[in-house]
Amino acid sequence: MQHKTWIKNYEQDFGRLAEEVGDLRYDSLAEFLKLLARKLSIDAGKDRDRGRRHLSEALNEAKEGLAKAADSIGVAWRICEPYMPSSDEDLPV
């Protein structure tokens, strides 16, 4: 697999990407972080199978950090949820 150095529509603008991801509603942000953690876990397994132990360990550590972040954002969501609109359509533009 070839790893890219950019994401379409965010070429060299990771600050904007971070802003947009950070502006997600907390339940959506938690889901995104969980999915990213899962992806790193899959990559770690592949690297472990290829004998890349140090890389696999580093990716697993990153996965754990993302999973913990997702859990913390989930707590933030449960705190905010009663005060949030039920859908994006109810949010101000």
N, C-alpha and C positions, 0 to 999 in steps of 0.2 A: 504494500500500500504506500502511496506517495502522500506525505503529509503536506498540506497547503500552508502557506504563510499568510493567507488572507481568507476572508469570507465574502462572498458575493454581496454587493451593496454596502460593504463596510471596509473596502480596501484601505488598509493603513489607517483606519479610524476606529480603533478598538475602544477609545473613549466614548464615542457615540454608541457603540454596541453595548458597552457596560451601562450607559445611561438607560438605554431602551430595555435591557434585561432587568435592570434595577427598578424600572418603573412598572414592571409587571405586578399585578395583584399578588399578594404574598402566597396564596395557595398555588397560583400558576408558577411563581418563582420557585417554590419548594419542589414542585413536580419537575421543573427544568433541571434543578440541581440533582435530583434523584436520578434522572435519565443520564445526565452527564457522569455521575458517579458510576452508574451501571456500565456506560461505555468504557470508562477507564478500567473498570474491573475486567471487562472482556479483553481489552488490550493487554492488561497485566497477565492474564492467563495465557494469551498467545505468546507473549514474550517469555514467560516462564517455560512454556513448552519448547521454545527455541533456545533455551539455555541462557537467557539473558536475566539472570537472577537479580542483579542490582537494579536494572530497569524495572523489572516486575515489582520489586519491593517498593521502589519510589512511586510507581503508579498506584499501587495498593494504598500507600500512605496518603496520596492525593485523594483517592477514592474515599477513604475514611474521613478526611477533612470535609469533602463535599457532602457526604452523608450526614455528618454532624451539622454542617451549615443548613442543610435541608430540614433537619429536625428542628433547629432553632427558628428558622423562618416559619415552619409549621406552627410553632408555639406563638409566634407573632401573629400569624393568621388567625388562630383561635381567639386571641385577644381582640383583634380588630373586626372579626367577622360579624358580630352583632351590629356593628355600626356602618357596615359597607352596603352599597347598593347590590341588588341581586344579580345584575348583569352589567356588561360594558355599556349597554344602551342607556343606562341610568346615570352614567358618569358625565361630568361636564366636559366640554370639548376644549 
